[in-house]
Amino acid sequence: MEEARGHRSYRYWLLKTICLNNLYGVDLMGEAAEIAKLRLFLKLAAQLDDAALMEPLPDLDFNIKSGNLLVGIADPDDAQRRFGASLLSAPGLATAEEAAQQAAEAYDEFAAAQLGETADGISHSSGDSGKEQLTAQIDATRNLADDALYKLRDESVGFEQWRESHQPFHWFAEFPSVWRDHGHGRGFDVVIGNPPYVKPGAVDGYTWQGYETQNCPDLYAACTERASTLLNDQGRFAMIVMHSICFHKGFLAARNYLTSCFPSLWVSSYSRIPDGLFSGSARVRNSILVAARFGNTGLFTSRCRRWLTEGRGSLFDTQQYTRADAELLRCGDIRQWPFLDDHGVAGALKKIAKNCRPIEEVLDRGGMHAVGYKTVAQYALGIYIHEPPTVNLSTGMPASTASERSKWLFFGEQVHRDMAFIVLTGRWSYLWWLAYGDEFDVTRGVLAALPCDIERLASAAASGGSPSGPPCDMELVTLVEQLLAWSKALQDEMPKHLKWKANAGVNVGRYDLRVPECRVITDEADWLLAQAWGLTREQYEAAGNLRDRMTFGQRDA
């Protein structure tokens, strides 16, 4: 701190110290590493008001590097975990680790020399000889680790060809000072990143091995796993990935790995419409994973937030989470992370998920009664008994083929169909889809997994309070009769509110369920359903408020 107090620019000294002692990075593209160093140099230079005060910039060649983060060994423990390799079976690793410890001491001396100052305020330099010595030590360590990994992977190509194509990056060798135990294990205090979003089939020239997320359908899963292994015992972690990590069945291994790896895991998610975290070709729906190896135990999630451009500045300040309890971690047969942050809505969905049976149980593929749905949505689900018309723009006649975006759920009994229809047109199904869908596609799996107890409600309708029917609460019987009446009323009202949207030479019709005439029906039905499921008025209101926030008022579906 004596150096800091005496320095001509405290902020310059502070940032320079951070760059040398606390900041490390790697990228597969060599030019990306060079750009990162340049940006750091510009940041440092910007701290000095007078060019005459400019000092030699720090040498960051040992902090910002190029290499393949997936192809390499973090340390011997990582080799044991991923390849079953012990120091006895891979003796080169033991030699490499010893060499890395010597390189760590050399790096400390190299960094300290760059931070030292003479009495006149001019920085010392470690000199070319110091850099050459450190480079030689790291090169030797890298070569030992490369040789050990090459043998562990049992490659069919020659060593030099493999090394050139795979660019293995051995973290303990490249950043040796980080891989000393500073009292809470080896590794980084914090790891942050935005991994590439690439299908494994599109990766050419190298392969990665030994990851639990090896077979996930995007490279970001393995990159996220690798990042998590670089932390020390008190480490924290943050990665920006695609929101598919929350729901896609192909990423189940990633979800299982992360929840087992981190006792504290926070997942916030973001839509791309009206605005998204990224622009251009990377305009995708994202999730930000923030995790720690210590702290509050549990998984906490947010909804997939929709936000306007002018709200970017307050986006993270207004973030909310809710605990994703066990009852909320499944949609049908798929274990998912729900897009939920409203405690009232989460409590309602948790209760019906625990106590109610899904629509799936009353579906009958050979049934004669059907509820249709559009396979894409945003601000409302397209649900109907009779498919809305599609008209050829040039002829004004009905289109000759059915819409490709129209699918059907079939039921063996009309009462099941009518009950499913009134459930699917309301707030509960929309919020269920928001929690477990991908925010665009509407799938049979998500709709069929909606827990709503149709069989129990239909049984109440069948009993009609008759002594000869199944035992049933008379209050429930009355409630179900009202529900079925609202279902019939909505089926009659919907055709009066047809809207059109031009698409690919045809006018596609849709029923607008948000007009007051339909909205009053679905709201009344939603409250009856809430009572049938044992939900409170507060939970019903919370669900309506969230639905309205997510639809931004009256938007086109």
N, C-alpha and C positions, 0 to 999 in steps of 0.2 A: 504493500500500500504506500510505502515511502516513494516508490517510483511513480505511482499514480498521482500523488499530491504534487510532486515536483515537475510533472510533465506539462508541456506547453499547451496540450489539448487533452484534457482528461477523457473526453468522449472518444477521441482517436485511439488513445492508449487502451481504453476499455474494449472497443471493438476489435482492435488488433489482438489483444489477449484472448478474446473469445474465439477469434478465427484460428489461432494457433493451438489453443488448449481445449476447446470445447466443441468445435464444429468439424464434422466429417461428412463426406458424401461420396457416392459412387453412381455412375451411369454407364450403360453399355456403350453409348455413343461418346467417343473421345471428344468431339466438338462440344457436346453438352457440358462436359466437365470443364473445358476451357472457358466457355461462356459463363459458367458459375463462378469461376475464379475472377474473371473480368468484372462481373457485377459486384463481387466483394471488394475488389480494388477500387472501383468507382465509389462504393459506399464509404470506404475509408477516406478517400481523397476528399469527399464532400464534407468531411468533418473539419477541414482546415480552411480558415477564412483567408489566410495569406499563403500564396504559393511558395514564398520564401521559407515557410515552416515545413514544407514537404519533406518527409523522411523516406528512407528506403522502405518500400512496401514489403510485407512479409512474404516469405516463400511458402506457398500453400500446396506445393506438389505432393506433399506427404499427407495432406488432409483431404483434398478433392481429387478423386482418381477415376479411372475408367476400368470397367471390368463387368463380368456377368455375375450379378448377385446370386443367381440360382445355382450356378455351377461353381462350387467351391465348398470349403469346409470352414465353418465358423470357428471351431476349435476341436480338440480331440473328443470332447463329450458329444459334440454334434456328429462326428464321424461314427461314434458308437451308436447313437440314436438312429441315424439314417442308414448305416451300412453294416451295423453289427461289428464294427471294427474296433478292436482293443489296441492298446499300445504294443501289446505283444504280437498281434497278428499284423500290425502295420507299424513296424519300428521306426519308419521314417517320420511318422508323426511326432514321436517323442523327441527326435533330433530337431525337427522343425520348431517344436514348442520351446525348446531350450534356446534355439537361435532367435526366436521371437522375443524372448525375455531380454536378451542382450540388445536387440534392436530397440526395445522400449526405452532402455536407459540412454541409448544414443539419441533417440528422438527427443527425450526430455532435455538433454544438453543442447540439441539443435534449436529447439523452441526457446529455451531460456536465453540463449545467446542473442536471438533476434529481439527479445524483449528488454535486454539490458541496455543501459544508457551510460554515457560518460558524463562528466560534470558539465560539459557545455551543451548537453541535451541531444547529442548525435548518437544514434543507435549503433550498437555493435553489430557485427554480422558474424555468423558462424563460419563464413568463408566457403569457397568451393571444396576445400579438402574435407570439411565436416559433412557437407552434403554428399560428396562422393563416398565417404565411409558409410554413411547411413544408407545410401542407395545400394551399396554392395551388400550390406547386411540384410536388407529387406529382399533383395534379389535372391540371395542364397536361401533365405527362409522360404520364399515363394517357390523356388525350384524344388526344394524338398517336399513341400506340400503338394505341388503339381504331380510329382512322381508317385507319392502315396495315393493320391486320389485316382490317378490313371490306373493303378493296379487294382484299386478297390472296384472301379467301374468295369473292369475286364473289357476294355475297348478292343475293337477289331482293327482299327486304323493305327498308324504309327503315332508315337508320342508327340512329335512336333506338329504333325497335321492336326491331331486332336486339340492340342493346346492352342493353336492358332484359330481354329474354328470355334472353340468353346470359351476362350478367354476366362478361365476359372479365377474366381476372386476369393481368396482365403482371408477372412476377416481378422483372425488372430495374427496373421503374418503382415497384412497391409496396414493395420492400425494397432500395432503391438502395445502401445501405452494404454489403450482402452481395455485390452484383455489381461490386465493385471488386476488382482483382487484388491479393491480399495476399501474393503470392509463389508460390502454387500454383494459380493460375487463379481464375476467378470462380465463385461459387456457395457452397452450404452445405458445411460440414465433415461434417455428419450430417443425414440425412433419415430420419424414422421416420413410420409411418402405418398406419392400418387403413382401407383404402378401402371404399366401399360395395359390397355384393354385389348387383348389379342386372343383369338381362338388358337388353341394349341396346333391345329392343322396348318395354320398360317406361319408358324415358326419354322424357319429353314436354317439349317446349319448347325444346330446344337440341340442336345436333349438334357433334361434334368432328371435326377433320380433321388429316391429316398424320402419323398414328402407324403404326408398323409392326404394332402389335397392333389396328389399327382393326377388323378383322373377327372378333376373338375373341368367344366367346359370353357374356362377362360384362364389365361395366364395370371391374371391378377390374384387368383386364389393362392397359387403357389408363392407368389411374391409376398403376399400378406403373411403366409405361414413363415417364410424365411425371415421377414422383418421381426416377427414375434420371438424368434429364437436368438435375436441379437441383444436382448435386454438383460441387464443384471437383475438381481433379486428384488430390487426396489424400482424397477423400470416402468416407464409409461410409454404408451404406444398410440399413434394416430395414423390412420390410412384412409385415403379417399378412394372408394371403389364404386362399382356399379351397384344399383339397388337390387339387382338380381341375387346378390348374396343372401338376401333376406327370405326369399320365397322359392327360388328355382330348385327343383329336386336334385339337379346336378350339382348343386353347391351344398348339399347336406353334409358332406364330409368337412367342408370349411366351417359351417356353423357348429358342428360337433366339436371340431378341433378348437375353435376360438373360445367357446363356452367352457371347455375343459381346461384351457390354457390360462384363462384370465378370470379370477374371482370377481372382478369388477369390469363390466363391459357395457358401454353406452353407445347406442346406434341411432344416429339421426339421419333422416332421409329427405330428399329434395326432388321435387318434380322438375321437368324442363319446360313446362307451360304454366303460366304465362312467361316466366323467366327461369333460367337454369344456372347452375354453378359455373358451367363452362359454355363457351360460345363456339361457333364454327362447326367443324366436323366432329368435335368432341361433345356436342350438345346431347347429353344423355341424362337419364335419371340417376342420381348418385346417392350413396350412403357414406357417411363419415363414421368410422369406427374409432372410438377412444377407449382405451383399456389400461388397466394397471394390474400388476401382480399382487397388489395389496388393496385394502380399502373396503368400501361397502360391498357386500357380497350380493351378486345378482346381475341379471340382464335387464337393462332399461332401454326403452325404445321411444321413438317419436313417430308421429304420422308422417306420411310422405308429403312434405309441406309444399303447398302452392303459394307463390308469392309474386308480387309485382316488382318491376325493376327499381322503382323508387324505394322499395323496402330493403334493398340489399344491405345498406349500412346498419340496419338493426336486426338483420336476419338471425345472427347467432346470439345476440343479447336477449332475444325473445324466445329462444329455444326452450321447449318443455319436453319432459320425459315422463313415462310411467313404467312401473315395474311390470315386466312380462312374466306373469305367474304361469305355472305349469299348464293350467287350463287354457291359456291363450297361445300356446306354442304348437298348436296343431290345426291344420285345415284338412279335414278328411284323413287320408293316409300319409300326408306329408307333414313332417315336422318343420315349422317355419318360425321366423321372427315376425311378429305382427307389426304393421304400421299403425301404432296407437300411441297417443300421449294424453288423451283426455281421461281423467280418472273416472268420471261418471260413465262414459261410454265403455271404457275398459272393464269396469265393474259389471255393467249390463251384459256385455258379450261373454265375460267370464262366467256369469251365472247361467246364461242359456247354454253355453258350451258344456257346462258341468251337468245340467239337469235335463236338457232337451235332446231329442233324437234328430238326426239330420234328415233333410229332404230325401236323400239317397234311399232311405229305407222304404219309401212309398213309391219310388219310380218303377215303371214297368215298360220296358222297351217295346213290348207288343201291345201296349195299351192304346185305347182309341181316343183318349182325352189328352190334350197337349197344351203346354204353355210355351210360347216362343220367346226368344231373346236375341237381340243383336249382339254380335260377337266382339264389338268394340264399343267403348264408352269413355266418357270423361266426366261430364257434369250431371249425368243421369243414366240409369240403366234403361235400355229399350226392352220393355216387357209387354207382351200382348197375348191375346187369345187368337185373334185373326191378324195375319201378317199385314202390315201397312203396304199399300200399293207402291209399285215402281213404274214410272211412265217414261216411254221413249220420247225424248225431247223433239225429235224431228217429225214423228208421226202423231204424237199425242195419244198413242194407244198404249195399253199396258205392256210392259216389257215381256218378251217371250220366255225369259228364263227367270227362275226364282233368284232372289238375292243370295249371293255367296256368304253374306254376313248375317244370315238368319239361321238359327238352330232351334231345336225343340227338346223339351223335357216331356216325356210321355208318362201318363198315369193310367192305371186300370180303372179307377173310379172317378166320377165327376166331382165328388165332394173333395177328393184329394187335389184335383186340378184347381178347383175354385179357391181352396184354402191356400195352395201354393201361389196362386196368382196374386192374391191380396197381400201375402207376405212379401213377395218379390217386387212389388211395385212401391213399397214404402221405404222409410228411412233405415229400417234394420238391415235390409238386404244391401242397400247402397253402402252403408258403413262397413258391413261384413266384407263386401268386395273391395273397398278401399283398404281394409286392414290386411287382406290376404291375396289380393290380385296384384297385377303388375302396373296398374293405373292406366291401362289401355285395353288389353284383351279381356274379354269376358268369357270364361271357360265353364264348361259343364262341371268340372271338378269343384270349382269354387262355389258355384251356385248350389250344387247338390250337397255340399258339405255344410250349408247353412243349418244350424240347429234350431228347429222351430216347432217340433212336436206335432206335426200334422196328423199323425195317426191318433194321438190322444185327443186332439181337438175334433177330428172327424168322428171318433167314437162318441164324444159328447153330443155331436149333432145327431148321430144315429139313434142315441138313446131317447132324445126328445123328452126326457123326464119320465118315460114310460116305466112302470114297475117291472115290465118284462124285459126291458133293455139292460145293458150293462150298468153297474152302479156308477153314478156320476153326480157331481155337485151341481145342484140346480142353478146356482149362480153362474157356473161355467157353461151350462147348457144355454142359458140366456145370452151370455157373452158370445158364444160361438154362433148362435143364430143371427146375432147382429153382424158378426164378421162376414158371414155368408151373404147377408143382405147387402153389405157394403161392396162385396166382391161383385155381385150382380149389377149393382148401381154403377160401379166403375167400368165394367165391361160395356154397359150401355152408353156411358158418357164419353169414353175415349174416342170413338169414331168422329165425334163432333169437333175434335181439336187436332186435326191433321195438319202438319207442317211439311214443307218441301225443301229439299236441298239438292242442287244440281251436282252431279258427279259422273264423269266419264260418259257424257251423252245421254244420261237419263236423269229424271227427277226422282229422287228417293224420298219416300214419305216416311214420316215418323209421327207417333202420337205424343203430344206435349202434355205430360202428366203434371206440369208445374203451373198450369193455369188454375185460377182459384176454384173452378168447378171440380177439377180433379184433386187438387191439393187438399180441399176440405175432406174429401172421402178418404184419402190415404192417411191423413193426420188422425182422423177418428179411428180408422182401422189400426193404426200403429199403437194408439193408446189402449185399445182393446187387447191387442197382442201383448203389450207390456203387462197388463193385468193378468192375462192368462199365464204368462211366464213368471209371475211373481216379482216383477220389476217395480220400482218406485216412480212416482211422478217426477222426481228430480232426475232420474236416469232417462226417462222419456224426454224431458226438456233438454237435457244435455245432448242427447242424440240429435234432436232437431236443430239445436244451435250449431253443432259441428257440421251437420249436413249443409246448413246454409252457409257456413264459413267456407266450406270446400267447394261450393258451387258459385261463389262470388256473385250471388244474386241470380238474375235470369240470364244464363249463358246458353248458347246452343250446345246440344249434346254432341 
